[in-house]
Each structure stands twice: as C-alpha cells, then as structure tokens.
Amino acid sequence: MTNPTAPAGDVATATSPADRPPEQDSAGEGSPRNRRLVRRQRRSRWDVKLSPYLYVSPFFVLFAIVGLYPLLYTGYLSLFDWNRAYYVRGDFVGLDNYSFVLTDPVFRKSLVNTFSIFLMSSVPQVVLAVAVAALLDTRLRGRTFWRMSVLLPFVVAPTAAVLIFGSLFADRYGMINQLLGEIGLEPIRWHVDRWWSHFAIAGMVNWRWTGYNALIFLAAMQAVPRDLYEAASLDGAGRIRQFFAVTLPMIRPTMIFVIITSTIGGLQIFTEPRLFDDTPNREGGPDHQYMTSTLYIYVKGIEDQFYGRASAAAWILFLIIVGIALLNFGVTRFLTRRSVS
C-alpha cells in the first residue's frame, strides 16, 4: 500500500531493493548472472527429482545382473530340450517340460513336503518370535545379554546345527528316542516316517531363525511411542490388552515384512533336508518323504542334468512363492486392520 504522506517523486522507490527479484538487479534476463542462476535452479530441480532414483539404483542394477537375468534365462531354458551327453541346448519343446513336471508324482510329493515343513516352521516361528520379542521388551535384568543370546543359533553354521539335531533325532541312538524308551514309549523313526521327519526338519528351522526374527520384532517394538502405553494404562488396560491393542497394530509393517520373508525362505528350504538325509543319494529320503521342491530342482538340474525340467520346476515354484507371498500380505493387512478397528 502506498504511503499517502510520501512525496510524489518517491513512489517508485517505496519498494525495498531486497524485496525485488534477483533478475531485476542485473541489466537484463540474458545477463551472465541470470543465466547462471537459471542453470543452478534447473540443476537443483533435476537433483531433487533424480537423486532418490540414483541412490536406490545400485540394488536394482545388481539385482538385474544376478537375479533378474538368471530368472529370465531360466524361463528361456524351460522351453527347450537339453542334450545331456553334449551339454548343448536341444529343440524347442514349448510347455512340455512344464507338463512333465506338473504330472511328475515326485514333484507333487515334494510340493506337499515343502508346504508341510513350511507350515510346521513358519507359523510357530513367527508366533514364538513375537512372544520372545515382547519378553525382551520388558525391564529384564541383563537385557543386552538376553538380546544377544537369542541371536546365537543364527550364527551357528547349518552343518553344526544338523550335527546337533542329528544326535537328537537319530533313529536308533538318538537322545529323544532314548528318553522315550526310558518312559516305556516306542522309538520314533525320524528318517522313515514322513510327518515325523518334517517335524524334525521344522525344529531345526525354528531353532535357527526364531531369535533372528525376534530381534526384528524387538526393534519395531522399541520404536512404539511409550505415551501410548501410558495412555492405555490410564484407561485401565493391562499388559496383555496393551499388547494386542497397541503393540501388534503398531508393528504391523514389520509383521508383514517378516511373514513375507519367512514365506519366501520357508518355501525355498534346501539345506536342512539335504543335510538331514543320511542316505547315499541324499534326495530327501529313500522314498522322497522329505524331498522339498528346491531339492527336486537341484536333483533334476545338477545330478540328473535335465536342465529344461529343472528350469520349469524353478519357474513353477517361483510363481507359487509369489502367489503365497501376495496372499500372506493381503491376509495380514486385513487381520491387522480388523484388530485396529
């Protein structure tokens, strides 16, 4: 607003020089200073737009080289026959390899074994991990010691873990069977009976990964604002009510992450059944009673050298894992939203 008391000749200078746009300080828009300013502003805009993509690009470049390319090439190999004698690609056979794998009773048996071991391991593993994390989130004496202790099974080599569990689940001289004999029960044939072998392998998986997942849940619980617990306590909510009404909804993204990663790892289980097998062929037992799908792919591709069939089985397993992971994601989001409401 113009000052009515100012002289007529001072109206043009009522605006402060500091308030004027910088381009008005120079001789014109095409001056060198203005061009530098325009270039600087343009670089700043491009920096804001492109920097996040450049920061995350190393992962995607690495994934494209070591992950995406083998995946696509495996799909390409699954459409061809393979000459096992000369290690060369044969004729184009279309979906014949997929048809063979889907009708192979050994593959279907391996799928049942995979889902059985997955359910016996992943479901109790997540429940136990949340419970252990909730206990570690309380005011324990020596909290650092307990938090580090739960990670010890994860740092033990899988081979050492198999040696430990091998002494527990040995059919004739195992520790568990000896204890069963002491109380008058029949010994369990861990390596013969199909479901008991799944139980033993799931026990190895749970022992190794529960502490690792518990620390991930603990990190999420530590980030929950303590004000929420104080407000819930003032409203009369006990520890259990606070856990279900405050803790679980607040760690929902972490639960989705752990469930999805556990699903992917559980459906790709290979090391434990491979090392648990004490037969010379190591193909998941003499009757394939604990052969998993990943072990089936290994046997078909590496030992039998049917690369086309192994590639088809790998793609079928990949599609199953993607479908189960998406289903888990949807179910977890639905349950957590329902618990919040």
C-alpha positions in Angstrom: 0.0 0.0 0.0 1.4 3.4 -1.0 2.3 5.8 1.8 -0.1 8.8 1.4 2.4 11.1 3.2 5.3 10.4 0.8 6.3 12.9 -1.9 5.1 12.1 -5.4 8.6 11.5 -6.7 9.3 8.9 -4.0 6.5 6.5 -5.0 8.8 4.4 -7.3 11.3 3.8 -4.5 8.8 2.7 -1.9 9.7 -1.0 -2.5 12.9 -2.1 -0.8 15.8 -3.4 -3.0 16.0 -6.6 -1.0 12.4 -7.4 -1.9 12.9 -7.2 -5.6 13.5 -10.4 -7.7 17.2 -11.0 -8.3 16.8 -10.8 -12.1 15.8 -7.1 -11.7 19.2 -6.4 -10.1 21.0 -7.1 -13.3 20.9 -5.4 -16.6 18.5 -7.9 -18.2 17.3 -11.5 -18.3 20.1 -12.5 -20.7 22.9 -11.4 -18.5 25.6 -14.0 -17.4 24.4 -13.8 -13.8 20.8 -14.6 -14.8 21.9 -17.5 -17.0 24.0 -19.0 -14.1 21.0 -18.6 -11.8 18.7 -20.4 -14.3 21.2 -23.2 -14.7 21.6 -23.6 -11.0 17.8 -23.7 -10.4 17.5 -26.3 -13.2 20.2 -28.5 -11.7 18.5 -28.2 -8.3 15.2 -29.4 -9.8 16.8 -32.3 -11.5 18.8 -33.1 -8.3 15.5 -33.3 -6.3 13.9 -35.5 -9.0 16.7 -37.9 -9.8 18.7 -38.3 -6.6 16.4 -40.8 -4.9 16.5 -43.0 -8.0 20.3 -42.8 -8.2 20.6 -43.7 -4.5 18.5 -46.9 -4.9 19.8 -47.8 -8.4 22.8 -49.9 -7.2 20.5 -52.5 -5.8 18.4 -52.8 -8.9 21.4 -52.9 -11.2 22.9 -55.7 -9.0 19.5 -57.5 -9.0 19.2 -57.2 -12.7 22.6 -58.9 -13.1 22.5 -61.6 -10.5 18.7 -62.0 -10.0 16.6 -60.9 -13.0 18.8 -62.2 -15.7 19.1 -65.8 -14.3 15.4 -65.8 -13.7 14.6 -64.8 -17.3 17.2 -67.2 -18.7 15.8 -70.0 -16.6 12.4 -69.3 -18.2 14.1 -69.4 -21.6 15.8 -72.7 -20.9 12.5 -74.2 -19.7 11.1 -74.1 -23.2 13.9 -76.3 -24.7 15.0 -79.8 -24.5 18.6 -80.5 -23.3 21.2 -82.9 -24.7 22.7 -84.4 -21.5 25.5 -86.0 -23.4 27.0 -82.9 -25.0 25.7 -80.2 -22.6 24.0 -78.3 -25.5 20.5 -76.9 -25.9 18.2 -79.1 -28.0 14.9 -78.5 -29.8 12.2 -76.1 -28.8 9.6 -78.1 -26.9 7.3 -75.4 -25.7 5.5 -76.2 -22.4 6.4 -79.9 -22.5 8.8 -79.5 -19.6 6.1 -77.8 -17.5 3.6 -80.6 -18.4 6.2 -83.2 -17.3 6.9 -81.5 -14.0 3.3 -80.9 -13.1 2.4 -84.6 -13.8 5.5 -86.0 -12.1 4.4 -87.6 -8.8 7.8 -86.9 -7.2 7.4 -83.2 -7.8 3.9 -83.2 -6.4 5.2 -85.1 -3.4 7.9 -82.5 -3.0 5.3 -79.7 -3.1 3.3 -81.4 -0.3 6.5 -81.9 1.7 7.5 -78.2 1.2 4.2 -76.9 2.4 4.1 -79.3 5.3 7.6 -78.2 6.5 6.7 -74.6 5.8 3.6 -74.6 7.9 5.4 -76.5 10.7 8.2 -74.0 10.8 7.0 -70.5 9.7 3.7 -70.3 11.7 5.1 -71.2 15.1 8.3 -69.4 14.3 6.5 -66.0 13.8 4.3 -66.6 16.9 7.4 -67.5 19.1 9.4 -64.6 17.7 6.7 -62.1 18.7 6.4 -63.6 22.1 10.2 -63.6 22.7 10.4 -60.0 21.4 7.6 -58.9 23.8 9.5 -60.5 26.7 12.8 -58.9 25.7 11.0 -55.5 25.5 10.2 -55.6 29.2 12.6 -54.5 32.0 14.7 -57.6 32.3 18.0 -57.6 34.2 20.9 -58.0 31.7 18.7 -57.1 28.7 21.7 -56.9 26.4 22.9 -60.4 27.3 19.4 -61.9 26.6 19.0 -60.0 23.4 22.4 -61.2 22.1 21.7 -64.7 23.3 18.7 -65.2 21.1 20.9 -64.5 18.0 23.4 -67.3 18.8 21.5 -70.0 16.9 21.5 -67.9 13.8 25.3 -67.5 13.8 25.8 -71.3 14.2 26.7 -72.9 10.8 23.8 -75.0 9.4 26.2 -78.0 9.3 26.8 -77.7 13.0 23.1 -77.4 13.6 22.5 -80.6 11.7 25.1 -82.4 13.8 23.4 -81.2 16.9 19.9 -82.2 15.8 21.2 -85.4 14.2 22.2 -86.6 17.7 18.7 -85.7 18.9 16.7 -87.2 16.1 18.8 -90.3 15.3 16.5 -93.3 14.7 18.4 -95.9 16.8 20.7 -94.0 19.2 19.1 -90.5 19.3 18.7 -88.7 22.6 14.9 -88.3 22.2 14.4 -91.9 21.4 16.4 -92.9 24.4 14.3 -90.7 26.6 11.1 -92.2 25.1 12.5 -95.7 25.8 13.1 -94.7 29.5 9.4 -93.9 29.9 8.2 -97.0 28.0 7.3 -95.5 24.7 8.2 -96.8 21.2 11.0 -95.0 19.4 10.1 -92.7 16.6 11.6 -93.4 13.1 12.6 -89.8 12.4 14.2 -90.6 9.0 11.5 -93.1 7.9 8.1 -91.7 8.9 7.1 -88.8 6.6 5.5 -86.4 9.1 8.0 -87.0 11.9 10.8 -86.2 9.5 9.0 -82.9 8.7 8.7 -82.2 12.4 12.4 -82.7 12.9 13.4 -80.5 10.0 10.9 -77.8 11.1 12.5 -78.0 14.5 15.9 -77.2 13.0 14.5 -74.3 11.1 12.7 -72.8 14.1 15.7 -73.2 16.3 17.8 -71.3 13.9 15.5 -68.4 12.8 13.2 -67.6 15.7 15.8 -65.5 17.5 16.7 -63.6 14.3 13.0 -62.7 13.7 12.6 -61.9 17.4 15.3 -59.2 17.2 13.5 -57.7 14.1 10.2 -57.6 16.1 12.0 -56.1 19.1 13.4 -53.3 17.0 9.9 -52.5 15.9 8.5 -52.7 19.5 11.2 -50.3 20.7 10.0 -47.7 18.2 6.5 -47.7 19.6 5.9 -44.4 21.5 5.7 -45.1 25.2 3.0 -42.4 25.6 0.6 -44.9 24.0 1.3 -47.5 26.7 0.9 -44.8 29.4 -2.5 -43.7 27.9 -3.6 -47.3 27.7 -2.6 -47.9 31.3 -4.5 -44.9 32.4 -7.6 -46.3 30.6 -7.2 -49.4 32.6 -5.7 -51.7 30.0 -3.4 -54.5 31.4 -0.2 -55.8 29.8 -2.0 -58.3 27.6 -4.6 -55.8 26.5 -1.8 -53.3 25.7 0.0 -56.0 23.7 -3.0 -56.7 21.4 -4.4 -53.2 21.2 -1.2 -51.2 21.0 1.9 -53.3 20.2 0.6 -55.6 17.4 -1.1 -52.7 15.4 2.0 -50.5 15.7 4.3 -53.2 14.4 2.1 -54.2 11.5 4.6 -53.2 8.7 7.3 -55.2 10.4 5.0 -58.2 10.8 4.2 -58.1 7.1 7.9 -57.9 6.2 8.8 -60.9 8.5 5.8 -63.0 7.3 6.7 -62.4 3.6 10.4 -63.1 4.1 9.6 -66.2 6.2 7.3 -67.4 3.4 9.9 -67.0 0.8 12.6 -68.7 2.9 10.3 -71.5 4.0 9.2 -72.4 0.5 12.8 -72.4 -0.6 14.1 -74.7 2.1 17.1 -76.8 0.9 20.0 -77.0 3.4 18.2 -78.6 6.3 16.5 -81.5 4.4 19.7 -82.1 2.3 21.9 -82.4 5.4 19.2 -84.3 7.4 19.2 -87.0 4.8 21.6 -89.8 5.8 21.2 -91.9 2.6 23.9 -92.1 0.0 21.8 -90.3 -2.7 20.6 -87.5 -0.4 17.4 -87.0 -2.4 15.1 -86.4 0.5 14.9 -89.9 1.9 14.7 -93.3 0.2 11.0 -92.7 -0.7 11.4 -88.9 -1.1 9.4 -88.5 2.1 11.1 -85.2 2.9 12.3 -84.0 -0.5 11.4 -80.3 -0.9 10.8 -78.6 -4.2 14.1 -76.8 -4.2 15.8 -80.2 -3.6 13.8 -81.6 -6.5 15.2 -78.8 -8.7 18.7 -79.5 -7.6 18.4 -83.2 -8.2 16.8 -82.7 -11.7 19.2 -79.9 -12.8 22.6 -80.8 -11.2 22.5 -84.5 -10.6 20.3 -85.8 -13.4 21.1 -82.8 -15.8 17.6 -82.3 -17.1 18.1 -78.6 -17.2 14.8 -77.9 -19.0 12.7 -79.8 -16.5 14.6 -78.2 -13.6 14.1 -74.8 -15.1 10.4 -75.4 -15.5 10.1 -76.6 -11.9 12.0 -73.5 -10.7 9.5 -71.2 -12.5 6.5 -73.1 -11.1 8.0 -72.7 -7.6 8.6 -69.0 -8.3 5.0 -68.4 -9.3 3.8 -70.3 -6.2 6.0 -68.3 -3.9 4.8 -65.0 -5.4 1.2 -66.1 -5.1 1.6 -67.2 -1.4 3.5 -64.0 -0.6 0.7 -61.8 -2.0 -1.9 -63.9 -0.2 0.0 -63.5 3.1 0.3 -59.8 2.5 -3.4 -59.4 1.9 -4.4 -61.6 4.9 -2.0 -59.9 7.3 -3.2 -56.4 6.3 -6.9 -57.5 6.7 -6.3 -59.0 10.1 -4.3 -56.1 11.5 -6.8 -53.5 10.2 -9.6 -55.5 11.7 -7.7 -55.6 15.1 -7.3 -51.9 15.0 -11.0 -51.2 14.3 
